[in-house]
Amino acid sequence: MELSVFNDASKDKSMTIIEKWKVKLEDSGILVVIGGHDSPSPRGVGYSKNQAIAQSSGSYLCFLDSDDAMMPQRVRLQHEAAVRHPTSPDCRCEKPPFTSDRVSGSWIIGCQVRREPPNSTERYTRWINQLASDQLLTQVFTSHGPTVVMPTWFCSRAWFSHVGPFDEGGQGVPEDLLFFYSHLRKGGGVVRVDQSLLIYRYHPKAATHSVLETTIWTHRVRFLEERALPHWAAFTIWNAGRQGRRLYRSLTAESRRKVVAFCDVDENKIKKGFYSYEDSEERPKPRVPILHFRAARPPFVICVKLAARFVVAGYTQQITDMDPRWQNSEENKPHRHPCRSLTLS
């Protein structure tokens, strides 16, 4: 085992601590590689991760942020999971990146986490830990980013080299989300070891707080347009309120033209009859009907709060199943896609 540490211009006692641990770890047979720079300002999370990887030599990469802590069995359990998962059947590679390292395949292996302090981000922590295996791929459009959080990632060096590197744009760039999207584009799979193997610390100075919600939103919508909407000739936005209208306005003109309706359960919204996109440069301005959800037809993009996600998505499937017109109509046949509804929470 090897520990690769990169010091991104820290001004505290980090290097003193690292040097102390280097002696202890190497006495135990663990090689420690230390890099860094002392520039006036740090170059960012993406740059630091790329440098730590470049100076290391292992066949597998196990990521850990400096403000988190991991359990002693983490590397063993995630490595065992990697060995059990050969190359993803959806892997799209220009040339096979796997020779001697093929066993680790095209997967990101995550794990469950224990949040510290325990009561911080309760809904988010519950989401991280309780997603079913299939939801690790179907829930990638939600507001939380990667369905396995980056400090839990374990993957092969060969796969990282094929997908990466991390974006080095610095502060405000969601380098983990961008890498995760690239991973999915190349057909990578996602697996989670269902044990709590990481203490995931929450504090106000965490780098994640530098990323604006609007930045995440923009990347999410573009990924939705790239991965899902091309498969649909038309779709309905479930939620005629603020979030649904925000999604509509954020879409490209081509995607907006596919929106056949909003649907909702709120009678006051339904009574309005339609939503008029006043900022549009089109003439006449687009007017999108607002329907009761029972009158709407799939596929749906569902804009809901996190706590309601699973209930609403499940109920949508029930509605789809109970109305045979939606399954058998001629105009519904072009909507062939493995997912009949997507959640954008």
C-alpha positions as CSV (number, residue, x, y, z in Angstrom):
1,M,0.0,0.0,0.0
2,E,1.1,3.6,-0.8
3,L,-0.1,6.9,0.6
4,S,0.2,9.9,-1.7
5,V,-0.2,13.3,-0.1
6,F,-0.2,16.6,-2.0
7,N,0.0,19.9,0.0
8,D,-1.8,22.7,-1.9
9,A,0.0,25.7,-0.4
10,S,-1.3,25.2,3.1
11,K,-0.1,27.8,5.6
12,D,-0.7,25.8,8.8
13,K,1.2,22.9,10.4
14,S,0.1,20.3,7.8
15,M,3.6,19.5,6.6
16,T,4.9,18.9,10.1
17,I,2.0,16.5,10.8
18,I,2.6,14.7,7.5
19,E,6.3,14.3,8.0
20,K,5.6,12.8,11.5
21,W,3.1,10.3,10.0
22,K,5.5,9.5,7.1
23,V,8.0,8.0,9.6
24,K,5.3,6.0,11.4
25,L,3.7,4.7,8.2
26,E,6.9,3.7,6.5
27,D,8.0,1.9,9.7
28,S,4.8,-0.2,9.1
29,G,5.7,-0.9,5.5
30,I,3.5,1.8,3.9
31,L,5.3,3.9,1.3
32,V,4.5,7.6,1.7
33,V,4.9,10.0,-1.3
34,I,4.7,13.7,-0.5
35,G,4.3,16.6,-3.0
36,G,3.2,20.1,-2.9
37,H,3.9,23.7,-3.6
38,D,4.3,26.9,-1.5
39,S,2.7,29.4,-3.9
40,P,0.9,32.4,-2.4
41,S,-2.4,30.8,-3.0
42,P,-3.8,27.2,-3.5
43,R,-4.5,26.0,-7.0
44,G,-7.7,24.1,-6.1
45,V,-9.1,20.7,-5.3
46,G,-9.0,19.3,-8.9
47,Y,-5.3,20.3,-9.3
48,S,-4.3,18.8,-6.0
49,K,-6.1,15.5,-6.7
50,N,-4.5,15.2,-10.1
51,Q,-1.0,15.8,-8.6
52,A,-1.5,13.3,-5.9
53,I,-2.5,10.7,-8.5
54,A,0.4,11.6,-10.8
55,Q,3.0,11.1,-8.2
56,S,1.6,7.8,-7.0
57,S,2.1,4.4,-8.5
58,G,-0.6,2.0,-7.4
59,S,-3.0,0.1,-9.7
60,Y,-6.0,1.3,-7.6
61,L,-6.9,4.7,-6.3
62,C,-8.6,5.2,-3.0
63,F,-9.6,8.9,-2.4
64,L,-9.7,10.6,0.9
65,D,-10.1,14.3,1.7
66,S,-7.9,15.8,4.4
67,D,-10.9,16.7,6.6
68,D,-12.4,13.2,6.6
69,A,-11.4,9.9,8.2
70,M,-11.8,6.3,7.0
71,M,-12.3,3.0,8.7
72,P,-9.4,0.5,8.8
73,Q,-11.2,-2.0,6.6
74,R,-12.2,0.5,3.9
75,V,-9.4,-0.3,1.4
76,R,-9.9,-4.1,1.7
77,L,-13.6,-4.0,1.3
78,Q,-13.7,-1.7,-1.6
79,H,-10.9,-3.6,-3.3
80,E,-12.8,-6.8,-2.9
81,A,-15.8,-5.0,-4.5
82,A,-13.7,-3.9,-7.4
83,V,-12.4,-7.4,-8.0
84,R,-16.0,-8.7,-8.0
85,H,-17.0,-6.2,-10.7
86,P,-15.3,-6.6,-14.1
87,T,-15.6,-4.1,-16.9
88,S,-19.1,-2.5,-17.1
89,P,-21.0,-4.0,-20.1
90,D,-21.9,-0.4,-21.1
91,C,-18.2,0.7,-21.2
92,R,-17.5,2.7,-24.3
93,C,-13.7,2.9,-24.9
94,E,-11.9,4.0,-28.0
95,K,-9.3,1.5,-27.2
96,P,-9.3,-1.0,-24.3
97,P,-7.7,0.8,-21.3
98,F,-7.5,-2.4,-19.3
99,T,-4.7,-4.9,-19.7
100,S,-3.3,-6.2,-16.4
101,D,-5.8,-4.0,-14.6
102,R,-9.0,-5.2,-16.3
103,V,-10.2,-6.8,-13.0
104,S,-11.2,-3.4,-11.6
105,G,-13.1,-2.5,-14.7
106,S,-15.0,0.7,-15.4
107,W,-16.6,1.2,-12.0
108,I,-16.5,3.7,-9.3
109,I,-16.9,2.0,-5.9
110,G,-18.3,4.1,-3.1
111,C,-19.5,3.3,0.4
112,Q,-21.9,4.5,3.1
113,V,-20.8,7.3,5.4
114,R,-21.2,8.5,8.9
115,R,-21.7,12.3,9.0
116,E,-19.9,14.3,11.6
117,P,-21.5,16.2,13.4
118,P,-24.2,13.5,13.4
119,N,-27.2,15.9,12.9
120,S,-25.7,17.9,10.0
121,T,-27.3,17.4,6.5
122,E,-29.6,14.6,7.7
123,R,-31.6,14.3,4.5
124,Y,-28.5,14.4,2.3
125,T,-26.8,11.7,4.5
126,R,-29.9,9.5,4.3
127,W,-29.9,9.9,0.6
128,I,-26.2,8.9,0.3
129,N,-26.7,5.8,2.4
130,Q,-30.1,4.5,1.3
131,L,-30.1,4.6,-2.5
132,A,-30.8,1.2,-3.9
133,S,-28.2,-0.2,-6.4
134,D,-30.3,0.7,-9.4
135,Q,-30.8,4.3,-8.1
136,L,-27.1,4.9,-8.1
137,L,-27.6,5.4,-11.9
138,T,-31.2,6.6,-12.1
139,Q,-30.8,9.4,-9.4
140,V,-27.9,11.1,-11.1
141,F,-30.0,14.1,-12.1
142,T,-30.8,15.2,-8.5
143,S,-29.4,18.3,-6.8
144,H,-26.9,16.3,-4.7
145,G,-24.4,15.5,-7.4
146,P,-22.7,12.1,-7.6
147,T,-24.7,9.3,-6.1
148,V,-21.6,8.0,-4.3
149,V,-19.8,11.0,-2.7
150,M,-16.3,11.7,-4.0
151,P,-14.4,11.1,-0.7
152,T,-15.6,7.5,-0.8
153,W,-14.5,6.8,-4.4
154,F,-12.3,3.8,-5.2
155,C,-11.4,2.9,-8.8
156,S,-8.6,1.6,-11.0
157,R,-5.8,3.9,-12.2
158,A,-6.5,2.7,-15.7
159,W,-10.1,3.8,-15.6
160,F,-9.3,7.1,-14.0
161,S,-6.7,7.8,-16.8
162,H,-9.4,7.0,-19.4
163,V,-12.0,9.3,-17.9
164,G,-10.0,12.0,-16.2
165,P,-8.3,14.1,-15.1
166,F,-10.2,16.3,-12.7
167,D,-11.1,19.7,-13.9
168,E,-8.5,22.2,-12.5
169,G,-10.6,25.3,-12.8
170,G,-10.2,25.9,-9.1
171,Q,-12.6,27.5,-6.6
172,G,-16.2,27.2,-7.5
173,V,-15.8,24.3,-10.0
174,P,-17.6,21.1,-9.1
175,E,-14.7,18.9,-10.2
176,D,-16.2,15.7,-8.7
177,L,-19.6,16.2,-10.5
178,L,-17.9,16.9,-13.8
179,F,-15.7,13.8,-13.5
180,F,-18.7,11.7,-12.5
181,Y,-20.7,12.8,-15.6
182,S,-17.7,12.0,-17.8
183,H,-17.5,8.6,-16.1
184,L,-21.2,7.9,-16.9
185,R,-20.7,9.2,-20.5
186,K,-18.0,6.6,-21.1
187,G,-20.3,3.8,-19.8
188,G,-18.9,3.5,-16.3
189,G,-20.9,1.8,-13.5
190,V,-21.4,2.7,-9.9
191,V,-21.3,0.4,-6.9
192,R,-21.6,1.1,-3.2
193,V,-20.2,-1.0,-0.4
194,D,-23.1,-1.0,2.2
195,Q,-21.0,-0.4,5.2
196,S,-20.1,2.9,6.8
197,L,-16.4,3.2,6.0
198,L,-16.0,7.0,6.0
199,I,-16.4,9.7,8.6
200,Y,-17.7,12.5,6.4
201,R,-17.1,15.8,8.2
202,Y,-19.3,18.8,7.7
203,H,-17.9,22.3,8.4
204,P,-18.4,25.8,7.1
205,K,-14.9,26.0,5.4
206,A,-15.4,22.9,3.3
207,A,-14.4,23.4,-0.4
208,T,-17.9,22.2,-1.5
209,H,-19.4,25.5,-0.1
210,S,-17.5,27.5,-2.8
211,V,-19.6,25.9,-5.5
212,L,-22.7,28.0,-6.3
213,E,-26.1,26.2,-6.5
214,T,-26.6,27.9,-9.9
215,T,-23.4,26.3,-11.2
216,I,-24.6,22.9,-10.2
217,W,-28.0,23.6,-11.6
218,T,-26.6,24.5,-15.0
219,H,-24.5,21.4,-15.2
220,R,-27.4,19.2,-14.2
221,V,-29.8,20.6,-16.8
222,R,-27.2,20.3,-19.6
223,F,-26.6,16.7,-18.5
224,L,-30.3,16.0,-18.5
225,E,-30.6,17.4,-22.0
226,E,-27.6,15.4,-23.2
227,R,-28.5,12.0,-21.6
228,A,-32.3,11.8,-21.4
229,L,-34.2,14.3,-23.5
230,P,-32.9,13.2,-26.9
231,H,-34.7,9.9,-26.4
232,W,-38.1,11.7,-26.0
233,A,-40.1,13.3,-28.7
234,A,-42.1,15.1,-26.0
235,F,-42.4,15.2,-22.2
236,T,-44.3,16.7,-19.2
237,I,-42.8,18.7,-16.4
238,W,-44.3,17.5,-13.1
239,N,-44.6,20.7,-11.0
240,A,-46.1,23.9,-12.3
241,G,-44.5,25.9,-9.4
242,R,-41.3,27.7,-9.1
243,Q,-38.9,24.8,-9.6
244,G,-40.8,23.4,-12.7
245,R,-40.9,26.8,-14.3
246,R,-37.2,27.3,-13.6
247,L,-36.4,24.1,-15.3
248,Y,-38.4,25.1,-18.4
249,R,-36.7,28.5,-18.6
250,S,-33.3,26.8,-18.2
251,L,-33.8,24.4,-21.2
252,T,-32.5,25.2,-24.6
253,A,-35.1,26.3,-27.1
254,E,-35.0,22.9,-28.8
255,S,-35.7,21.2,-25.5
256,R,-38.5,23.7,-24.5
257,R,-40.3,22.8,-27.7
258,K,-40.6,19.2,-26.4
259,V,-42.5,20.3,-23.3
260,V,-46.1,19.5,-24.0
261,A,-47.4,20.4,-20.5
262,F,-46.9,21.1,-16.8
263,C,-48.8,19.0,-14.4
264,D,-49.6,19.5,-10.7
265,V,-52.0,18.7,-7.9
266,D,-52.5,22.3,-6.8
267,E,-55.9,23.4,-8.1
268,N,-54.9,27.1,-8.0
269,K,-52.0,26.4,-10.4
270,I,-54.2,24.2,-12.6
271,K,-56.9,26.9,-12.8
272,K,-54.5,29.2,-14.5
273,G,-54.7,27.0,-17.5
274,F,-51.2,27.6,-19.0
275,Y,-47.8,29.1,-18.3
276,S,-46.6,31.9,-20.5
277,Y,-42.9,32.2,-21.0
278,E,-42.7,36.0,-21.0
279,D,-38.9,36.2,-21.4
280,S,-39.0,34.3,-24.7
281,E,-37.9,36.1,-27.8
282,E,-40.3,33.9,-29.8
283,R,-43.5,35.3,-31.2
284,P,-46.0,34.4,-30.2
285,K,-44.6,33.7,-26.8
286,P,-44.8,30.0,-25.8
287,R,-47.9,29.1,-23.7
288,V,-47.6,25.7,-22.0
289,P,-50.8,24.0,-20.7
290,I,-51.0,23.3,-16.9
291,L,-52.9,20.0,-16.4
292,H,-54.1,17.9,-13.4
293,F,-51.6,15.1,-13.1
294,R,-54.3,12.5,-14.0
295,A,-54.7,14.2,-17.3
296,A,-51.0,14.3,-18.1
297,R,-49.1,11.8,-20.1
298,P,-45.5,10.4,-19.6
299,P,-42.6,10.7,-19.8
300,F,-42.2,13.0,-16.9
301,V,-39.4,15.1,-15.5
302,I,-40.4,15.4,-11.8
303,C,-39.3,18.5,-9.9
304,V,-39.9,17.8,-6.2
305,K,-38.3,18.3,-2.9
306,L,-36.0,15.5,-1.7
307,A,-38.3,14.1,1.0
308,A,-41.1,13.5,-1.5
309,R,-39.0,12.0,-4.3
310,F,-39.5,8.3,-3.9
311,V,-43.2,8.6,-3.2
312,V,-43.9,10.8,-6.2
313,A,-41.7,8.9,-8.6
314,G,-43.4,5.6,-7.6
315,Y,-46.9,7.1,-7.9
316,T,-46.0,8.3,-11.3
317,Q,-45.3,4.8,-12.4
318,Q,-48.7,3.7,-10.9
319,I,-50.4,6.4,-12.9
320,T,-48.6,5.3,-16.0
321,D,-49.6,1.6,-15.5
322,M,-53.3,2.2,-14.7
323,D,-54.1,4.2,-17.9
324,P,-53.6,1.8,-20.9
325,R,-54.0,4.7,-23.4
326,W,-50.5,6.0,-22.3
327,Q,-49.0,2.6,-23.0
328,N,-50.7,1.7,-26.2
329,S,-51.3,5.0,-28.1
330,E,-49.5,5.4,-31.4
331,E,-48.1,8.8,-30.4
332,N,-46.5,7.3,-27.3
333,K,-44.5,4.7,-29.2
334,P,-41.6,7.0,-30.1
335,H,-40.9,7.5,-26.3
336,R,-38.8,4.4,-26.0
337,H,-36.4,4.9,-23.1
338,P,-35.6,2.7,-20.1
339,C,-36.8,5.4,-17.7
340,R,-40.4,6.7,-18.0
341,S,-39.8,9.4,-15.4
342,L,-36.8,11.3,-14.1
343,T,-36.5,13.1,-10.8
344,L,-34.9,16.5,-10.7
345,S,-35.1,17.5,-7.0
